[in-house]
Amino acid sequence: MSVAGKPAVDLGWGADQLQVIEAEADARIVVEAGPGTGKTAVACARLAHLISEEDVEPSNTWMISFTRTAVAEIRARLHSYVGDASFSIRIATIDSHAWSIHSGHDANARLTGSYEENIARVIDLLKSDEDVADELMQIEHVVIDEAQDLVGQRSDLIEELVRRLPSDCGVTVFADEAQAIYGFSDDTIGRRRGEGAKPGKALLDRLRAERSLGFETLILKDIYRTSSPGLRKIFSDLRKDVLDKNKHRNGLHAETAERIRELADRQGPKRIKVADFTRDDLLLFRTRGEVLMAAQFCDLPLRLRLSGYGATLPAWLAMCFWDFLEPYLGERHFLDLWAARIESKAAPQYGPAEAWQHLLRVAGRNDGSVDMQKLRRRLGQARPPLELTLSEYGLQGPIVGTIHASKGREASNVVLLLPKGAEFDSVEDEAEEARVLFVGATRARTSLIVGESNAFRASTLGSGRVFRSVNYGKSTMVEVGREGDITARGLVGSREFTRDLARAGQNFLAKRADVVTTYKLEADPDLDWRYRIWNGDQDPCVAVMSRNLTFDLWEILEKKKQRHSHKPPSYVNHVRGQGSATIVLAPDDSELETLNEPWATSGFVLSPRIAAFPPFFFFRRK
């Protein structure tokens, strides 16, 4: 088969990498690959070799990864290796592959079912559906990435998939057990997911235990990511210690932290300020509460990397299209819109030519125009195309996030805030927390700075919202800005705003699209005490928050046993906004009926990008 791009085997691979890349097409391999060993590159080169040298049909290959971000990186790298043949490879997350099987072979498949129900149904289809069996018989090779993260139902699903593949179908599984950290959440140190339940048997253990599946193990040993002597020792020596079960004992977490301190490029000051760092830096904390606290006290641009914050669409989309009502958009018209509304008024990460190419790739037509209805349908999805989404939530500044949210991601400079005073219920829990520290330290490519963070206690509601009592219980810091806190109706709704007031709010957000703004919340009795978001003490009101926040505030009072004696505050100060973003509603979205024009027809709305952890003072009822 002829393919474009540079042959993967010509890229100067090491001997252990070539052993994986050039293994037989029907081989079943578990590849142990620590940080910096070129795992993603080798995984892509493996498929490229099979397609270009072993005559494997691209459409009969699957690449299964853990996150959408990883999928995007894999897709781009594969295209550089095999050209347009990469478009035929089925590259997707586990959940996307599962939904493809479910929707393709079950007429009753619905996105509204619970995650557990959908996965269970897919497993049933794998076991019993003849059409699914016929489809699987066509597969020639499957690559599974980040297998150490597969636990619970995802592990059940992949195990059943492997069992149902034809015997001559090769499987290459990449994993690093030193990075297996998804038994714990990023809410609190030592807190397991699922109300304390232990995860089931991990996928790697299952594959190795079942001899009939035919897996052998290969190891990628050499480190390519960094030349820093300290980082290389963390990647290799510390990894061995973390994996050595003979060293799993009381004190392992503290020993791991101390070893990271010794090997880091330098120690940071005791009190690290986000404002002291640049857009090239990644600041990693163990818990969400620590991230929110650090961000709250920074009045400069930053980017949050946290679960609970939806895919962010850039502000230029709404700035260009808020009043665009035509079904199709031509290039000349778009360039005119950009010149009038974006140039010298906002600072996207790219110019109009690249922006136009993004639009074409998402919703282009054969005549070279953009189908606006299709664009809205795709951007209005819960997970819009990565082509137009921003990878982090915020403005161009340092990235501040949890270790869990940064897994699989790298940065030139990493600042790792090691928690002190952590306590554990068992040696097993302490070993997993030691692995969390290892994952954090190995996100660095060039330099690692180590600081300290107090392991303060914060709580998490069922909605995922974090809160923390401070000042001896006099106030409560509450997370504001989660996905669903602000909707299109709360920005330009006809009940919430007149058309002129909605326009004033949208104009303000356009002017503040690229700067940090401090807002004030004020409860509105005419809107069921939902909070209006004001520009400090001045006009305009830019949004009305959804009931999600109000409901959660009452739940906090319930947990504090104050529901009948106290009430949420009438106003809240110090609510930070990191510029503006775009909300897009699909043409059939029922929320459109609640909006003022022209947004009810266009479907493009500007939103403040709130990222705050302000104090709420719950006053006693009179």
C-alpha positions as CSV (number, residue, x, y, z in Angstrom):
1,M,0.0,0.0,0.0
2,S,1.3,3.4,-0.9
3,V,1.0,6.1,1.8
4,A,2.1,9.7,2.1
5,G,4.3,11.1,4.8
6,K,7.7,10.1,6.2
7,P,8.0,6.4,6.8
8,A,7.8,5.8,10.5
9,V,10.7,3.4,10.4
10,D,13.0,6.1,9.2
11,L,12.7,8.3,12.2
12,G,15.7,7.1,14.3
13,W,13.9,4.7,16.6
14,G,15.7,2.9,19.5
15,A,16.0,-0.9,19.5
16,D,13.2,-1.4,22.1
17,Q,10.9,0.9,20.2
18,L,11.5,-0.9,16.9
19,Q,10.8,-4.2,18.6
20,V,7.2,-2.9,19.2
21,I,6.8,-1.1,15.9
22,E,7.9,-4.0,13.8
23,A,6.2,-6.8,15.7
24,E,4.0,-9.2,13.6
25,A,0.6,-7.8,12.6
26,D,-1.2,-10.6,14.6
27,A,1.0,-10.2,17.7
28,R,-0.7,-9.5,21.0
29,I,1.6,-7.3,23.2
30,V,1.4,-5.4,26.4
31,V,3.9,-2.5,26.2
32,E,5.2,-1.2,29.5
33,A,6.0,2.4,28.7
34,G,7.0,4.9,31.4
35,P,6.9,8.7,30.9
36,G,9.3,10.1,28.3
37,T,9.8,6.8,26.5
38,G,8.0,8.0,23.3
39,K,4.8,5.9,23.9
40,T,2.4,7.9,21.8
41,A,4.9,8.2,18.9
42,V,5.6,4.4,19.0
43,A,1.8,3.6,19.1
44,C,1.3,5.7,16.0
45,A,4.4,4.3,14.3
46,R,3.1,0.8,15.1
47,L,0.0,1.4,13.1
48,A,1.9,3.2,10.4
49,H,4.2,0.3,10.0
50,L,1.3,-2.2,9.8
51,I,-0.4,-0.1,7.1
52,S,2.7,0.7,5.0
53,E,4.7,-2.5,5.4
54,E,2.3,-5.3,6.4
55,D,-0.5,-4.3,4.0
56,V,-3.0,-4.0,6.8
57,E,-6.1,-2.1,5.6
58,P,-6.4,1.3,7.5
59,S,-10.2,0.9,7.8
60,N,-9.7,-2.4,9.6
61,T,-7.6,-0.8,12.4
62,W,-8.8,0.7,15.6
63,M,-7.0,3.1,18.0
64,I,-8.6,3.4,21.4
65,S,-7.5,6.2,23.7
66,F,-8.5,7.6,27.1
67,T,-9.2,11.3,26.3
68,R,-10.4,13.4,23.4
69,T,-7.2,15.5,23.7
70,A,-5.1,12.4,23.2
71,V,-7.2,11.3,20.2
72,A,-6.5,14.7,18.5
73,E,-2.8,14.3,19.1
74,I,-2.8,10.8,17.8
75,R,-4.8,11.7,14.7
76,A,-2.4,14.5,13.8
77,R,0.7,12.3,14.3
78,L,-0.7,9.5,12.3
79,H,-1.5,11.8,9.4
80,S,2.2,12.9,9.4
81,Y,3.2,9.2,9.1
82,V,0.7,7.8,6.6
83,G,-1.0,10.8,5.1
84,D,-4.7,10.6,4.1
85,A,-4.7,6.9,5.0
86,S,-5.0,8.0,8.6
87,F,-8.6,9.3,7.9
88,S,-9.7,5.6,7.5
89,I,-8.3,4.5,10.9
90,R,-11.0,4.5,13.6
91,I,-9.4,6.7,16.2
92,A,-11.6,7.5,19.2
93,T,-12.1,7.3,22.9
94,I,-13.4,4.2,24.5
95,D,-16.8,5.9,25.1
96,S,-17.0,6.9,21.4
97,H,-16.2,3.4,20.2
98,A,-18.8,2.0,22.6
99,W,-21.4,4.4,21.3
100,S,-20.6,3.6,17.7
101,I,-21.3,-0.1,18.5
102,H,-24.4,0.7,20.5
103,S,-26.0,3.1,18.0
104,G,-25.0,1.0,15.0
105,H,-26.5,-2.3,16.3
106,D,-29.3,-1.3,18.6
107,A,-32.3,0.5,17.1
108,N,-33.3,1.6,20.7
109,A,-30.0,3.2,21.5
110,R,-30.4,6.5,23.2
111,L,-27.9,9.1,24.5
112,T,-30.2,9.7,27.4
113,G,-29.5,6.4,29.1
114,S,-27.1,6.3,32.0
115,Y,-23.5,5.6,31.3
116,E,-23.7,2.3,33.1
117,E,-26.7,1.2,31.1
118,N,-25.1,2.1,27.8
119,I,-21.8,0.2,28.6
120,A,-23.7,-2.8,29.9
121,R,-25.8,-2.9,26.7
122,V,-22.6,-2.7,24.5
123,I,-21.1,-5.6,26.5
124,D,-24.3,-7.6,25.8
125,L,-24.0,-6.8,22.1
126,L,-20.4,-7.9,22.0
127,K,-21.4,-11.2,23.6
128,S,-24.5,-12.1,21.6
129,D,-25.2,-9.9,18.5
130,E,-24.3,-11.6,15.2
131,D,-23.9,-8.3,13.3
132,V,-21.5,-7.1,15.9
133,A,-19.5,-10.4,15.6
134,D,-19.4,-10.0,11.8
135,E,-18.1,-6.4,12.2
136,L,-15.4,-7.5,14.6
137,M,-14.3,-10.3,12.2
138,Q,-13.1,-7.6,9.8
139,I,-10.7,-6.0,12.3
140,E,-7.0,-6.7,11.7
141,H,-5.4,-4.7,14.5
142,V,-6.4,-2.8,17.7
143,V,-4.1,-0.4,19.6
144,I,-5.2,0.5,23.2
145,D,-3.5,3.5,24.8
146,E,-3.3,4.4,28.6
147,A,-4.6,0.9,29.6
148,Q,-3.6,1.4,33.2
149,D,-6.5,3.9,33.5
150,L,-9.1,1.4,32.5
151,V,-11.0,0.2,35.5
152,G,-14.6,-0.7,36.3
153,Q,-17.0,-1.0,33.3
154,R,-14.5,0.4,30.8
155,S,-12.2,-2.5,31.8
156,D,-15.1,-5.0,31.4
157,L,-15.9,-3.5,28.0
158,I,-12.3,-3.7,26.6
159,E,-11.8,-7.2,28.0
160,E,-14.9,-8.4,26.3
161,L,-13.9,-6.7,23.0
162,V,-10.5,-8.4,23.1
163,R,-12.2,-11.8,23.7
164,R,-14.5,-11.3,20.7
165,L,-11.8,-10.3,18.2
166,P,-10.7,-12.9,15.7
167,S,-7.7,-15.0,16.8
168,D,-5.5,-13.5,14.1
169,C,-6.3,-9.9,15.0
170,G,-3.3,-8.3,16.6
171,V,-3.7,-6.1,19.8
172,T,-1.1,-3.7,21.1
173,V,-1.7,-2.4,24.6
174,F,0.3,0.5,26.0
175,A,0.4,1.1,29.7
176,D,2.3,2.4,32.7
177,E,1.2,1.0,36.0
178,A,3.2,3.7,37.8
179,Q,0.6,6.2,36.4
180,A,-2.5,4.3,37.5
181,I,-4.2,7.0,39.6
182,Y,-7.9,6.8,38.6
183,G,-9.0,4.9,41.7
184,F,-8.9,8.3,43.5
185,S,-10.6,11.5,42.7
186,D,-9.0,15.0,42.6
187,D,-11.4,16.3,45.3
188,T,-9.6,15.2,48.4
189,I,-6.3,13.4,49.1
190,G,-6.9,9.7,49.7
191,R,-10.6,9.8,48.7
192,R,-11.6,7.0,46.4
193,R,-14.2,7.5,43.6
194,G,-17.6,5.9,44.0
195,E,-18.3,6.5,47.7
196,G,-15.2,4.6,48.9
197,A,-15.7,1.6,46.6
198,K,-12.5,-0.1,45.4
199,P,-12.2,-0.5,41.7
200,G,-12.5,-3.9,40.1
201,K,-9.6,-5.9,38.7
202,A,-7.6,-3.7,36.3
203,L,-7.5,-4.5,32.6
204,L,-3.8,-5.3,32.6
205,D,-4.2,-7.9,35.3
206,R,-7.1,-9.5,33.3
207,L,-5.2,-9.6,30.1
208,R,-2.1,-11.1,31.7
209,A,-4.0,-13.7,33.7
210,E,-5.9,-15.1,30.7
211,R,-3.3,-17.1,28.8
212,S,-5.7,-18.0,26.0
213,L,-5.6,-14.3,25.0
214,G,-1.9,-14.7,24.1
215,F,-0.3,-11.5,25.4
216,E,3.4,-11.1,25.9
217,T,5.1,-8.1,27.5
218,L,7.6,-5.7,25.9
219,I,9.3,-2.8,27.7
220,L,10.3,0.7,26.5
221,K,13.3,1.6,28.6
222,D,15.0,4.6,27.1
223,I,13.9,8.1,28.0
224,Y,13.7,10.7,25.2
225,R,11.6,13.5,26.6
226,T,14.2,15.2,28.7
227,S,17.9,15.7,29.1
228,S,17.6,17.0,32.7
229,P,19.6,14.6,34.9
230,G,17.1,15.0,37.8
231,L,14.0,14.4,35.6
232,R,15.6,11.4,34.0
233,K,16.1,9.9,37.5
234,I,12.5,10.6,38.4
235,F,11.3,9.0,35.1
236,S,13.4,5.9,35.7
237,D,14.6,5.3,39.3
238,L,11.6,6.8,41.1
239,R,9.3,4.9,38.8
240,K,10.9,1.6,39.8
241,D,10.4,2.5,43.5
242,V,6.8,3.4,43.0
243,L,6.2,0.1,41.2
244,D,8.1,-2.0,43.8
245,K,5.4,-3.4,46.1
246,N,8.1,-4.4,48.6
247,K,8.5,-0.6,49.2
248,H,4.8,0.0,49.8
249,R,4.6,0.8,53.5
250,N,3.7,3.6,55.8
251,G,5.7,6.7,54.9
252,L,5.9,5.9,51.2
253,H,4.1,9.2,50.2
254,A,6.4,11.4,52.3
255,E,9.5,9.5,50.9
256,T,8.3,9.9,47.4
257,A,7.7,13.7,47.9
258,E,11.2,14.1,49.4
259,R,12.8,12.2,46.6
260,I,11.1,14.5,44.1
261,R,12.3,17.5,46.0
262,E,15.9,16.2,45.8
263,L,15.7,15.5,42.1
264,A,13.8,18.7,41.1
265,D,15.7,21.4,39.2
266,R,15.0,23.8,42.1
267,Q,12.9,24.4,45.1
268,G,10.2,27.1,44.9
269,P,9.4,29.6,47.6
270,K,7.2,28.5,50.4
271,R,4.3,30.7,49.2
272,I,4.0,30.4,45.4
273,K,1.9,33.0,43.6
274,V,0.3,32.2,40.2
275,A,1.0,35.7,39.0
276,D,4.8,35.0,39.2
277,F,4.6,32.6,36.3
278,T,4.1,32.8,32.6
279,R,2.1,31.1,29.9
280,D,4.9,28.5,29.5
281,D,4.4,27.2,33.0
282,L,2.1,24.5,34.4
283,L,1.2,24.7,38.1
284,L,0.0,21.4,39.4
285,F,-1.9,20.9,42.7
286,R,-3.3,17.7,44.1
287,T,-6.9,18.9,44.7
288,R,-9.5,21.0,43.1
289,G,-9.9,23.2,46.1
290,E,-6.2,24.1,46.0
291,V,-6.4,25.1,42.3
292,L,-9.5,27.2,42.9
293,M,-7.9,28.9,45.9
294,A,-4.7,29.7,44.0
295,A,-6.7,31.1,41.0
296,Q,-9.0,33.2,43.2
297,F,-6.1,35.3,44.5
298,C,-4.6,35.9,41.0
299,D,-5.8,39.0,39.2
300,L,-3.8,38.3,36.0
301,P,-4.8,36.0,33.1
302,L,-4.6,32.3,33.7
303,R,-6.0,29.0,32.4
304,L,-7.8,26.5,34.5
305,R,-7.3,22.8,33.8
306,L,-10.1,21.2,35.9
307,S,-12.9,18.7,35.3
308,G,-16.4,20.4,35.5
309,Y,-15.6,23.2,33.0
310,G,-17.0,22.5,29.6
311,A,-15.3,22.8,26.3
312,T,-14.7,26.5,25.7
313,L,-15.4,28.0,22.3
314,P,-13.5,31.2,21.5
315,A,-15.2,34.6,21.8
316,W,-14.6,35.5,18.1
317,L,-17.4,33.1,17.1
318,A,-20.2,35.0,18.8
319,M,-18.6,38.3,18.1
320,C,-18.8,37.5,14.4
321,F,-22.0,35.6,14.2
322,W,-24.4,36.9,16.9
323,D,-26.5,38.7,14.3
324,F,-25.7,36.5,11.2
325,L,-29.0,35.1,10.0
326,E,-28.1,33.7,6.6
327,P,-27.9,29.9,6.0
328,Y,-24.5,30.0,4.3
329,L,-21.3,32.1,4.9
330,G,-18.8,32.9,2.2
331,E,-15.2,33.6,2.7
332,R,-15.3,37.3,1.6
333,H,-18.2,38.0,4.0
334,F,-16.3,36.3,6.9
335,L,-13.2,38.3,6.2
336,D,-15.2,41.5,6.3
337,L,-16.8,40.5,9.6
338,W,-13.4,39.6,11.1
339,A,-11.9,43.0,10.0
340,A,-14.8,44.9,11.5
341,R,-15.3,43.0,14.7
342,I,-12.1,41.2,15.6
343,E,-9.1,43.1,14.3
344,S,-7.8,45.5,17.0
345,K,-10.7,44.5,19.3
346,A,-9.8,40.9,20.3
347,A,-6.7,38.8,20.2
348,P,-7.4,35.2,19.1
349,Q,-4.6,32.7,18.9
350,Y,-4.7,32.8,15.1
351,G,-5.7,35.1,12.3
352,P,-8.7,35.2,9.9
353,A,-7.2,32.7,7.3
354,E,-6.7,30.0,9.9
355,A,-10.1,30.7,11.5
356,W,-11.7,30.3,8.1
357,Q,-10.0,27.0,7.6
358,H,-11.3,25.8,11.0
359,L,-14.8,26.7,10.0
360,L,-14.5,24.9,6.6
361,R,-13.2,21.7,8.3
362,V,-16.1,21.7,10.7
363,A,-19.0,22.7,8.4
364,G,-17.6,23.4,4.9
365,R,-19.7,22.8,1.7
366,N,-18.5,21.7,-1.7
367,D,-18.8,25.3,-3.1
368,G,-16.3,26.6,-0.5
369,S,-18.9,28.2,1.8
370,V,-19.8,27.3,5.4
371,D,-23.2,25.8,6.3
372,M,-24.2,27.8,9.3
373,Q,-26.9,25.3,10.4
374,K,-24.4,22.5,10.4
375,L,-21.8,24.7,12.2
376,R,-24.4,25.3,15.0
377,R,-25.3,21.6,15.2
378,R,-21.7,20.6,15.7
379,L,-20.7,23.5,18.0
380,G,-23.9,23.1,20.0
381,Q,-23.0,19.5,21.0
382,A,-22.0,18.7,24.6
383,R,-18.5,17.9,23.1
384,P,-17.9,20.2,20.2
385,P,-15.2,19.4,17.7
386,L,-11.7,19.9,19.0
387,E,-11.0,21.9,15.8
388,L,-12.6,25.0,17.4
389,T,-12.4,24.4,21.1
390,L,-9.8,25.9,23.5
391,S,-7.9,23.2,25.4
392,E,-8.1,25.2,28.7
393,Y,-10.6,27.4,30.4
394,G,-9.3,31.0,30.6
395,L,-6.9,33.5,29.0
396,Q,-3.3,33.2,27.9
397,G,-1.4,32.8,31.2
398,P,0.0,30.0,33.3
399,I,-2.0,26.8,33.4
400,V,-3.3,26.0,36.9
401,G,-4.7,22.5,37.3
402,T,-4.9,19.3,39.2
403,I,-2.5,16.4,38.5
404,H,-5.4,14.2,37.5
405,A,-6.6,16.7,34.9
406,S,-3.1,17.0,33.4
407,K,-2.4,13.3,33.0
408,G,-1.2,12.6,29.5
409,R,-0.2,16.3,29.0
410,E,3.2,17.8,29.2
411,A,4.8,21.2,29.7
412,S,8.3,22.6,29.4
413,N,8.2,24.0,32.9
414,V,6.2,22.4,35.7
415,V,5.7,23.7,39.2
416,L,4.5,20.9,41.4
417,L,2.9,21.8,44.7
418,L,3.5,18.9,47.0
419,P,0.8,18.5,49.7
420,K,2.0,18.3,53.3
421,G,0.3,16.7,56.2
422,A,-1.5,14.1,54.1
423,E,-3.0,11.1,56.0
424,F,-4.1,7.7,54.7
425,D,-6.4,4.9,55.7
426,S,-4.2,2.1,54.3
427,V,-0.9,1.3,52.7
428,E,-2.7,0.7,49.4
429,D,-4.2,4.2,49.5
430,E,-0.8,5.7,50.3
431,A,0.8,3.8,47.4
432,E,-1.7,5.3,45.0
433,E,-1.1,8.8,46.3
434,A,2.6,8.2,45.8
435,R,1.8,7.4,42.1
436,V,-0.1,10.7,41.9
437,L,3.0,12.6,42.9
438,F,5.0,10.6,40.3
439,V,2.5,11.5,37.6
440,G,2.7,15.2,38.5
441,A,6.5,15.2,38.5
442,T,6.7,13.5,35.1
443,R,4.6,16.2,33.3
444,A,7.8,18.2,32.9
445,R,9.9,18.2,29.7
446,T,12.6,20.7,30.7
447,S,12.5,21.8,34.3
448,L,10.7,20.9,37.5
449,I,10.2,23.3,40.3
450,V,8.8,22.0,43.6
451,G,6.8,23.9,46.2
452,E,4.5,23.2,49.1
453,S,0.8,23.3,49.4
454,N,-1.2,22.9,52.6
455,A,-3.6,19.9,52.3
456,F,-6.5,21.9,53.5
457,R,-9.9,20.3,53.7
458,A,-12.6,21.2,51.2
459,S,-15.9,19.5,50.5
460,T,-17.6,18.5,47.3
461,L,-21.4,18.5,46.6
462,G,-23.1,15.9,44.5
463,S,-23.1,18.3,41.6
464,G,-19.2,18.4,41.8
465,R,-19.1,22.0,43.2
466,V,-16.4,22.6,45.8
467,F,-16.9,24.6,48.9
468,R,-14.8,25.4,52.0
469,S,-15.5,27.0,55.3
470,V,-13.1,29.8,56.2
471,N,-12.6,32.4,59.0
472,Y,-13.8,29.9,61.6
473,G,-17.0,29.3,59.7
474,K,-17.9,32.9,59.3
475,S,-17.9,32.6,55.5
476,T,-17.8,29.8,52.9
477,M,-15.8,29.9,49.7
478,V,-17.9,28.4,46.9
479,E,-16.8,27.4,43.4
480,V,-18.5,29.6,40.7
481,G,-18.3,29.1,37.0
482,R,-18.9,25.4,36.5
483,E,-20.5,24.1,33.4
484,G,-24.2,24.9,33.5
485,D,-23.8,27.9,35.9
486,I,-24.4,30.2,32.9
487,T,-26.7,29.4,30.0
488,A,-27.8,31.3,26.8
489,R,-31.1,32.2,28.5
490,G,-29.2,33.8,31.4
491,L,-27.3,35.9,28.9
492,V,-30.0,37.2,26.4
493,G,-33.2,35.6,27.7
494,S,-36.4,37.6,27.1
495,R,-37.5,37.2,30.8
496,E,-34.1,38.2,32.1
497,F,-33.4,41.2,29.8
498,T,-35.0,43.6,27.4
499,R,-33.4,43.4,24.0
500,D,-31.5,46.6,24.6
501,L,-30.2,45.5,28.0
502,A,-29.2,42.2,26.5
503,R,-27.3,44.0,23.7
504,A,-25.6,46.2,26.3
505,G,-24.4,43.2,28.2
506,Q,-23.2,41.5,25.0
507,N,-21.3,44.6,23.9
508,F,-19.6,44.8,27.3
509,L,-18.5,41.1,27.0
510,A,-17.1,41.8,23.5
511,K,-15.0,44.7,24.9
512,R,-13.8,42.5,27.8
513,A,-13.2,39.3,25.7
514,D,-9.5,39.2,26.4
515,V,-9.1,40.7,29.8
516,V,-9.7,39.7,33.4
517,T,-12.8,41.3,34.9
518,T,-14.0,41.3,38.5
519,Y,-17.8,41.0,38.8
520,K,-20.4,41.2,41.6
521,L,-23.3,38.8,42.1
522,E,-26.6,40.2,43.3
523,A,-29.7,38.1,44.0
524,D,-32.8,39.1,42.1
525,P,-36.1,38.4,43.9
526,D,-38.0,38.8,40.6
527,L,-36.0,35.8,39.1
528,D,-36.5,33.4,42.0
529,W,-33.4,34.8,43.7
530,R,-31.1,33.8,40.9
531,Y,-27.9,35.9,40.9
532,R,-27.4,38.7,38.4
533,I,-23.8,39.2,37.3
534,W,-22.9,42.9,37.4
535,N,-19.8,44.9,36.3
536,G,-18.9,45.7,39.9
537,D,-21.4,48.4,41.1
538,Q,-22.0,49.7,37.6
539,D,-24.1,48.8,34.6
540,P,-24.5,46.7,32.6
541,C,-25.7,43.4,34.0
542,V,-24.0,40.8,31.8
543,A,-25.7,37.6,32.8
544,V,-28.1,35.9,35.2
545,M,-26.8,32.7,36.8
546,S,-28.8,29.5,36.5
547,R,-30.6,27.8,39.4
548,N,-27.7,25.4,39.7
549,L,-25.8,27.7,42.0
550,T,-28.8,28.7,44.1
551,F,-29.8,25.0,44.7
552,D,-26.2,24.2,45.7
553,L,-26.1,27.1,48.2
554,W,-29.1,25.6,49.9
555,E,-27.5,22.2,49.9
556,I,-24.4,23.7,51.6
557,L,-26.6,25.2,54.3
558,E,-28.2,21.8,54.7
559,K,-24.8,20.2,55.2
560,K,-23.9,23.0,57.7
561,K,-27.3,22.3,59.5
562,Q,-28.3,25.9,58.9
563,R,-31.0,25.5,56.2
564,H,-33.7,26.7,58.6
565,S,-31.7,29.4,60.3
566,H,-29.7,31.0,57.5
567,K,-30.0,32.0,53.9
568,P,-27.8,32.6,50.9
569,P,-26.3,36.1,50.6
570,S,-28.0,38.9,48.7
571,Y,-24.7,39.8,47.0
572,V,-21.2,38.3,46.5
573,N,-18.0,40.2,45.6
574,H,-14.7,39.2,44.1
575,V,-16.1,37.0,41.3
576,R,-13.3,36.7,38.7
577,G,-14.0,36.4,35.0
578,Q,-11.2,35.3,32.6
579,G,-12.5,37.1,29.5
580,S,-15.4,35.8,27.4
581,A,-16.3,32.7,25.5
582,T,-19.0,31.6,23.0
583,I,-22.2,29.5,23.7
584,V,-23.7,28.0,20.6
585,L,-27.3,26.6,20.4
586,A,-28.2,24.1,17.7
587,P,-31.1,25.0,15.4
588,D,-33.5,22.7,17.2
589,D,-32.5,23.7,20.7
590,S,-35.7,24.5,22.7
591,E,-33.8,27.2,24.7
592,L,-33.9,29.4,21.5
593,E,-37.6,30.1,22.2
594,T,-36.7,31.9,25.5
595,L,-34.2,34.3,23.9
596,N,-34.4,37.8,22.5
597,E,-33.7,38.4,18.8
598,P,-31.4,38.2,17.0
599,W,-29.8,35.5,19.2
600,A,-33.0,33.4,19.0
601,T,-32.3,33.1,15.3
602,S,-28.5,33.2,15.1
603,G,-27.8,30.9,18.1
604,F,-24.4,32.5,18.9
605,V,-24.1,34.2,22.3
606,L,-21.2,35.7,24.3
607,S,-20.7,34.5,27.9
608,P,-18.4,35.7,30.7
609,R,-15.8,33.0,31.4
610,I,-16.3,32.9,35.2
611,A,-13.6,31.1,37.2
612,A,-14.0,32.0,40.8
613,F,-13.9,30.8,44.4
614,P,-15.3,33.8,46.3
615,P,-16.5,34.0,49.9
616,F,-20.2,33.7,50.6
617,F,-21.5,35.0,53.8
618,F,-24.6,33.1,54.9
619,F,-26.5,35.5,57.2
620,R,-29.0,34.5,59.8
621,R,-32.6,34.9,58.8
622,K,-34.5,37.8,60.4
